[in-house]
Amino acid sequence: MISPHLRATGFVGIWCLLGVWAMPLTAQASDPIPWRTDYPSARKEAEAKKLPMLVVIGSQDCVYCRKLESHTFTDPEIVALINSKFIPLKIDATKEPEFARAMKVTVYPTSAIAGHDGKIYGFLSGYLPPDQFADNTKKALNTMPGIVPAPLPASVAIAPTPLKTIAPTQSAREMLSLAKDALQTERLGECLEWTERIQAKFADQLEAKEASLLVAKLKADPDKLLLATEQLDARNAATYYALGETWIQKGKAKEAAVCFDKVLKLAPNSKWAESATLKLTVMIREYPDLKAKLEGPR
């Protein structure tokens, strides 16, 4: 999952491009990871402590960003790894689009791993569960001079943060609140995801019944159900687009073309489809036999 694109890019140039700015992406005092929200300050801290930076670029309306926060960034091993090995920083691309453009980030969330000198050593695209996030992050650490990452698994060896300070996983009530908020703000695909998670994880609790009522209400309205489907398709299209880029980086043109083709089918009128069409056009021009492997002409 580590993308080699922009390996030579440094945060120094981006800092000069944007000047001094602050990114008010949500970072609560109760978070198990003390996320920084101001890039210049975080960069200075990284230089002073000789620690690499983990920069998570996302947006407030990104389903996978919330999933990364609620699942991966509450996992004890991930919390310990980030707190001991990195200066963590969150970037809200909706408030600081110049940063995302400068980093050439097209998929949210994207996690950039950089040395304290600003050199980027890798990108993690999209949502990753805790085990994959830890594995790929440590692979990036292995490429950094002077860094000795802990082996996997290593929750004991790298855990400077007592477990009692780690926030518990979300409760059924918290998930239900997020589902209701998503429903009220027309993030219907996200609402479905939260309700499904509640029903699967808390089937014996009252919140599961409330979640069932939310789903029934949503499914009773065909317009809302259609919107939920379109939102989920757009989310999946973004994931397939990221996977296609990863296949390209690995030199797997056929696999990449299949992913971009799925993007066009899932969300034909999205920005992902526009980008996927351009990539397929270039790829088919370079590898004419790819066209025959796809369903339908391009």
C-alpha positions as CSV (number, residue, x, y, z in Angstrom):
1,M,0.0,0.0,0.0
2,I,2.9,2.3,0.2
3,S,2.9,4.5,-2.9
4,P,6.3,5.6,-4.3
5,H,4.9,8.6,-6.0
6,L,6.4,11.9,-4.8
7,R,9.1,10.1,-2.9
8,A,11.5,13.0,-3.8
9,T,8.9,15.6,-2.7
10,G,9.7,17.4,0.5
11,F,7.4,19.3,2.9
12,V,9.8,22.2,2.7
13,G,8.5,23.2,-0.7
14,I,4.9,22.8,0.4
15,W,5.5,25.0,3.5
16,C,6.9,27.7,1.2
17,L,3.9,27.4,-1.1
18,L,1.3,27.7,1.6
19,G,3.0,29.9,4.1
20,V,2.1,29.7,7.8
21,W,-1.3,28.2,8.2
22,A,-3.4,26.3,10.7
23,M,-5.7,23.4,9.9
24,P,-8.6,23.0,12.4
25,L,-9.4,19.4,11.7
26,T,-11.0,17.8,14.8
27,A,-8.5,16.9,17.4
28,Q,-9.9,16.4,20.9
29,A,-8.0,16.4,24.1
30,S,-9.4,13.0,24.8
31,D,-7.9,11.5,21.6
32,P,-5.4,8.7,22.4
33,I,-3.1,10.2,19.7
34,P,-2.1,13.9,20.3
35,W,-2.7,15.1,16.8
36,R,-1.0,18.4,15.8
37,T,-3.1,20.7,13.6
38,D,-0.5,23.3,12.6
39,Y,2.1,22.2,10.0
40,P,4.9,24.6,10.7
41,S,4.8,23.9,14.4
42,A,4.7,20.2,13.8
43,R,7.6,20.4,11.4
44,K,9.7,22.3,13.9
45,E,8.9,19.8,16.6
46,A,9.9,16.9,14.3
47,E,13.2,18.6,13.5
48,A,13.8,19.3,17.2
49,K,13.0,15.7,18.3
50,K,14.5,14.1,15.2
51,L,11.3,12.2,14.7
52,P,9.5,11.5,11.4
53,M,6.0,12.9,10.7
54,L,2.8,11.0,10.0
55,V,0.5,13.4,8.1
56,V,-3.1,12.2,7.7
57,I,-4.9,14.1,4.9
58,G,-8.7,13.8,4.9
59,S,-12.0,15.6,5.0
60,Q,-14.8,16.0,7.4
61,D,-17.4,14.3,5.1
62,C,-15.1,11.3,4.2
63,V,-16.6,8.0,5.4
64,Y,-13.3,6.2,5.3
65,C,-11.6,9.0,7.2
66,R,-14.0,8.5,10.0
67,K,-13.5,4.8,9.8
68,L,-9.7,5.2,10.0
69,E,-10.2,7.4,13.1
70,S,-12.7,5.1,14.8
71,H,-11.1,1.8,14.0
72,T,-7.4,2.1,13.3
73,F,-6.4,5.2,15.3
74,T,-8.0,3.7,18.5
75,D,-6.2,0.4,18.2
76,P,-3.7,0.1,21.1
77,E,-0.8,-1.0,19.0
78,I,-1.3,1.8,16.4
79,V,-1.7,4.4,19.2
80,A,1.6,3.2,20.8
81,L,3.4,3.1,17.4
82,I,2.4,6.6,16.4
83,N,2.9,8.1,19.8
84,S,6.4,6.6,20.1
85,K,7.7,6.9,16.5
86,F,6.0,10.0,15.0
87,I,5.0,13.5,15.2
88,P,1.3,13.1,14.2
89,L,-0.4,15.8,12.1
90,K,-4.0,16.0,10.7
91,I,-4.8,18.0,7.5
92,D,-8.3,18.9,6.5
93,A,-8.2,19.0,2.7
94,T,-11.6,20.8,2.5
95,K,-10.2,23.7,4.5
96,E,-6.6,23.5,3.1
97,P,-7.1,22.3,-0.5
98,E,-3.8,23.9,-1.6
99,F,-1.9,21.4,0.6
100,A,-3.8,18.4,-0.9
101,R,-3.1,19.7,-4.4
102,A,0.6,20.3,-3.6
103,M,0.8,16.7,-2.3
104,K,-1.1,15.4,-5.4
105,V,-3.5,13.7,-3.1
106,T,-6.7,12.5,-4.8
107,V,-7.9,9.8,-2.3
108,Y,-9.1,10.5,1.2
109,P,-7.8,9.5,3.6
110,T,-4.1,9.6,2.6
111,S,-1.3,9.2,5.1
112,A,2.1,10.6,4.2
113,I,5.1,9.4,6.1
114,A,8.0,11.9,6.1
115,G,11.4,12.2,7.7
116,H,12.1,15.1,10.1
117,D,14.0,16.7,7.2
118,G,10.8,16.8,5.1
119,K,11.6,14.0,2.7
120,I,8.6,11.8,2.0
121,Y,9.2,8.0,2.3
122,G,5.7,6.7,1.4
123,F,2.0,7.2,1.1
124,L,-0.8,5.0,2.6
125,S,-3.9,5.5,0.5
126,G,-7.5,4.9,1.8
127,Y,-8.6,3.1,4.9
128,L,-6.4,0.4,6.3
129,P,-7.3,-1.8,9.3
130,P,-4.8,-1.7,12.2
131,D,-2.7,-4.7,11.2
132,Q,-2.1,-3.4,7.6
133,F,-1.6,0.1,8.8
134,A,1.1,-1.0,11.3
135,D,2.8,-3.3,8.7
136,N,3.0,-0.7,6.0
137,T,4.0,2.1,8.4
138,K,6.9,0.1,9.7
139,K,8.0,-0.7,6.1
140,A,8.3,3.0,5.5
141,L,10.2,3.4,8.8
142,N,12.6,0.7,7.6
143,T,13.6,2.9,4.7
144,M,14.5,5.9,6.9
145,P,18.1,6.4,7.9
146,G,18.7,6.3,11.6
147,I,15.3,4.8,12.4
148,V,15.0,1.3,14.0
149,P,11.4,0.3,13.8
150,A,10.0,-2.4,16.1
151,P,9.2,-5.8,14.5
152,L,5.6,-7.0,14.1
153,P,3.9,-7.8,16.3
154,A,5.4,-5.5,18.9
155,S,2.7,-4.0,21.1
156,V,4.7,-4.5,24.2
157,A,8.1,-3.3,22.8
158,I,6.7,-0.1,21.4
159,A,4.1,0.8,23.9
160,P,5.2,3.9,25.9
161,T,1.6,4.9,26.4
162,P,-0.2,3.1,29.3
163,L,-3.3,1.3,28.1
164,K,-5.4,3.2,30.5
165,T,-4.9,6.4,28.5
166,I,-6.2,4.8,25.3
167,A,-9.7,5.8,24.5
168,P,-12.2,2.9,24.4
169,T,-13.9,1.8,21.2
170,Q,-17.1,3.6,20.3
171,S,-20.2,2.5,22.1
172,A,-23.5,1.6,20.5
173,R,-24.9,5.0,21.6
174,E,-22.1,6.9,20.0
175,M,-22.5,5.0,16.8
176,L,-26.2,5.6,16.8
177,S,-25.6,9.3,17.2
178,L,-23.3,9.3,14.2
179,A,-25.9,7.4,12.2
180,K,-28.6,9.9,13.1
181,D,-26.3,12.8,12.3
182,A,-25.5,11.2,8.9
183,L,-29.2,10.7,8.1
184,Q,-30.0,14.3,9.0
185,T,-27.2,15.7,6.9
186,E,-28.0,13.5,3.9
187,R,-24.9,11.3,4.2
188,L,-27.1,8.4,3.7
189,G,-24.5,5.9,2.6
190,E,-22.6,6.6,5.8
191,C,-25.9,6.2,7.8
192,L,-26.3,2.7,6.4
193,E,-22.8,1.8,7.3
194,W,-23.2,2.9,10.9
195,T,-26.5,1.1,11.3
196,E,-25.1,-2.1,9.9
197,R,-22.1,-1.9,12.2
198,I,-24.5,-1.4,15.2
199,Q,-26.6,-4.3,14.3
200,A,-23.6,-6.6,13.8
201,K,-21.7,-5.6,16.9
202,F,-24.5,-4.7,19.4
203,A,-27.4,-7.0,18.3
204,D,-28.6,-7.6,21.9
205,Q,-28.8,-3.8,22.7
206,L,-31.6,-1.4,22.3
207,E,-29.5,0.7,19.9
208,A,-29.6,-2.1,17.4
209,K,-33.4,-1.8,17.3
210,E,-33.2,1.9,16.8
211,A,-30.7,1.3,14.1
212,S,-33.2,-1.1,12.4
213,L,-35.8,1.6,12.5
214,L,-33.4,4.1,10.9
215,V,-32.7,1.6,8.1
216,A,-36.4,0.9,7.6
217,K,-37.1,4.6,7.4
218,L,-34.4,5.1,4.8
219,K,-35.4,2.1,2.7
220,A,-39.0,3.2,2.7
221,D,-38.0,6.3,0.7
222,P,-36.8,5.2,-2.8
223,D,-35.2,8.6,-3.4
224,K,-33.1,8.4,-0.2
225,L,-32.2,4.8,-0.9
226,L,-31.0,5.7,-4.4
227,L,-28.9,8.5,-2.9
228,A,-27.4,6.2,-0.3
229,T,-26.5,3.7,-3.1
230,E,-24.9,6.4,-5.2
231,Q,-22.9,7.7,-2.2
232,L,-21.7,4.2,-1.5
233,D,-20.9,3.6,-5.1
234,A,-18.8,6.9,-5.2
235,R,-17.0,5.7,-2.1
236,N,-16.2,2.4,-3.6
237,A,-15.2,4.1,-6.9
238,A,-12.6,6.1,-4.9
239,T,-11.3,3.0,-3.4
240,Y,-11.0,1.2,-6.8
241,Y,-9.3,4.3,-8.2
242,A,-6.7,4.2,-5.3
243,L,-6.2,0.5,-6.0
244,G,-5.7,1.1,-9.7
245,E,-3.0,3.7,-8.9
246,T,-1.3,1.1,-6.6
247,W,-1.3,-1.5,-9.4
248,I,0.2,1.1,-11.8
249,Q,3.0,1.7,-9.3
250,K,3.6,-2.1,-9.2
251,G,3.8,-2.3,-13.0
252,K,0.5,-4.3,-13.2
253,A,-1.3,-2.6,-16.1
254,K,-4.0,-5.2,-16.6
255,E,-5.0,-5.1,-12.9
256,A,-5.0,-1.3,-12.9
257,A,-7.2,-1.2,-16.0
258,V,-9.7,-3.5,-14.4
259,C,-9.9,-1.2,-11.4
260,F,-10.3,2.0,-13.5
261,D,-13.0,0.2,-15.5
262,K,-14.9,-0.5,-12.3
263,V,-14.7,3.1,-11.3
264,L,-16.5,4.0,-14.6
265,K,-19.2,1.5,-13.9
266,L,-19.7,2.5,-10.2
267,A,-19.7,6.2,-10.5
268,P,-19.8,7.2,-14.2
269,N,-20.4,10.9,-13.5
270,S,-17.9,11.4,-10.7
271,K,-14.5,13.1,-10.6
272,W,-13.0,9.6,-10.1
273,A,-14.6,8.5,-13.4
274,E,-13.1,11.5,-15.2
275,S,-9.6,10.7,-13.9
276,A,-10.1,7.0,-14.6
277,T,-11.1,7.7,-18.2
278,L,-7.9,9.7,-18.8
279,K,-5.7,7.0,-17.2
280,L,-7.4,4.3,-19.3
281,T,-7.0,6.3,-22.5
282,V,-3.3,6.6,-21.9
283,M,-2.9,3.0,-20.8
284,I,-4.8,1.6,-23.8
285,R,-2.7,3.7,-26.1
286,E,0.4,2.2,-24.5
287,Y,-1.0,-1.3,-24.2
288,P,-3.6,-1.9,-27.0
289,D,-4.4,-5.4,-25.8
290,L,-5.9,-4.0,-22.6
291,K,-9.0,-2.9,-24.5
292,A,-10.0,-6.4,-25.3
293,K,-9.7,-7.4,-21.6
294,L,-12.2,-4.8,-20.5
295,E,-16.0,-5.2,-20.7
296,G,-17.1,-2.9,-23.5
297,P,-15.1,-0.4,-25.6
298,R,-13.4,2.6,-24.2
